[in-house]
Amino acid sequence: MVDPLSWLDDALADLDNRELRRTLLARESPQRGDRIEIGGHSLANFGSNDYLGLAGDERLRLAVTQAVQKRGWGSGASPLVTGRGSLHAELERELARFEGTQAALLFSTGFAANVGAITSLVSPEDAIFSDAKNHASIIDGCRLSGAQIHVYKHCEVDKLRQSLAVSRQRRKLIVSDTLFSMDGDLAPLPQIADLAREFSAMLLVDEAHATGVFGEKGRGICEHLGVEDGVHIRVGTLSKGLGSFGGFVAGSRALIDWLANRARPYVFSTAMPEAVAAAGLAALRIVQEEPYRRQELLARARELREHLTSAGLSIGRSDSQIIPVILGSPGKTVQVAGELRRAGYFVPGIRPPSVPEGESLLRISLSSLHQREQVEGLEAAIRRIVGG
Ligand SMILES: Cc1ncc(COP(=O)(O)O)c(C=O)c1O
């Protein structure tokens, strides 16, 4: 009898041949934005999204343990049944206050928030306009919605305008990351918001990598670029800059009521444990009370970008704490990432399908925990290994 899964061996061998096979790592140390122990080695960590150094913060740990003591662990049901507890409700209120919106809704992950929001807002009679480099969760949400999808070239607002102008679908939804997760560049939100206004389109943005990091108050790129009023649906995650876990959507009361009724990943999935919400609450407080974390992070990122660029390395259009060094081929990327690791630096090599073919890159992510010497050491090692 033929094993019906035998095709998997060929498929994995094909990934090997194309240098695209991933292997799973397990770090031995707790997550920290600056150091990681892996394979018995202690390395400088440039591969986490712990941008503000909160993943290991003592206050989050305490909030979680206290919440577990008081509220137990499992939430036991979906939020609409009995899974939503008072800590979830408190975090939703605080998120809305932080974002300056009427309401907010918690999802188990940022991935679920994107899928849930997009599929609740459009259906086959409608049209979506999506940046070519949007995150996989946005892409999957678009596909699942059944709406007509227009993918516009990365950040090219002229292309977006052309698609909007010819669309005759019932509703229009523009979707974009605000800070692109691999390239570290910012979406042209003021122009996109203008187009949304001109064509009466809904505008959904994903602030996953920007929440807590950008904006005077830490609300993200919409705040940084002064376009908050022009954005209707704000998606975020607590799992990156906020060092916690869980996704959210913030917006009008009507939007949130609609999502709570219609978003399938919300309605048909168990609520996150309340202790997770407690971590989110603690992180949100720190982000508001300790702006120096984002200020220092962004200053260091600016410096590193300048140094890498003047060394002749290609960092694309990065304008943030996510700094790619674009190498092109997956083979070269794996080789350089390996050499950096042997030199004491963990920098993930990113290959297709996470980036387009020909755009494999080293993804440097900075954390406010990094010491100046670590960043300078990384810079010197990259120059030595890649050239420049
Ligand atoms: C732009 C973007 N949106 C959403 C997500 C998903 O967020 P989460 O990790 O909370 O599921 C990610 C995570 O990788 C992301 O990069």
Ligand as a Chemical Component Dictionary entry (heavy atoms), coordinates in Angstrom:
data_LIG
# 
_chem_comp.id                   LIG 
_chem_comp.type                 NON-POLYMER 
_chem_comp.pdbx_formal_charge   0 
_chem_comp.three_letter_code    LIG 
# 
loop_
_chem_comp_atom.comp_id 
_chem_comp_atom.atom_id 
_chem_comp_atom.alt_atom_id 
_chem_comp_atom.type_symbol 
_chem_comp_atom.charge 
_chem_comp_atom.model_Cartn_x 
_chem_comp_atom.model_Cartn_y 
_chem_comp_atom.model_Cartn_z 
_chem_comp_atom.pdbx_ordinal 
LIG C1 C1 C 0 2.595  42.833 10.174 1  
LIG C2 C2 C 0 2.143  41.722 11.058 2  
LIG N1 N1 N 0 0.832  41.617 11.333 3  
LIG C3 C3 C 0 0.365  40.647 12.144 4  
LIG C4 C4 C 0 1.208  39.716 12.695 5  
LIG C5 C5 C 0 0.652  38.637 13.553 6  
LIG O1 O1 O 0 0.702  39.005 14.892 7  
LIG P1 P1 P 0 0.766  37.876 16.011 8  
LIG O2 O2 O 0 2.177  37.433 16.082 9  
LIG O3 O3 O 0 0.249  38.524 17.224 10 
LIG O4 O4 O 0 -0.121 36.774 15.517 11 
LIG C6 C6 C 0 2.576  39.786 12.446 12 
LIG C7 C7 C 0 3.481  38.801 13.103 13 
LIG O5 O5 O 0 4.393  38.289 12.621 14 
LIG C8 C8 C 0 3.056  40.809 11.593 15 
LIG O6 O6 O 0 4.359  40.886 11.291 16 
# 
loop_
_chem_comp_bond.comp_id 
_chem_comp_bond.atom_id_1 
_chem_comp_bond.atom_id_2 
_chem_comp_bond.value_order 
_chem_comp_bond.pdbx_ordinal 
LIG C1 C2 SING 1  
LIG C2 N1 SING 2  
LIG C2 C8 DOUB 3  
LIG N1 C3 DOUB 4  
LIG C3 C4 SING 5  
LIG C4 C5 SING 6  
LIG C4 C6 DOUB 7  
LIG C5 O1 SING 8  
LIG O1 P1 SING 9  
LIG P1 O2 DOUB 10 
LIG P1 O3 SING 11 
LIG P1 O4 SING 12 
LIG C6 C7 SING 13 
LIG C6 C8 SING 14 
LIG C7 O5 DOUB 15 
LIG C8 O6 SING 16 
# 
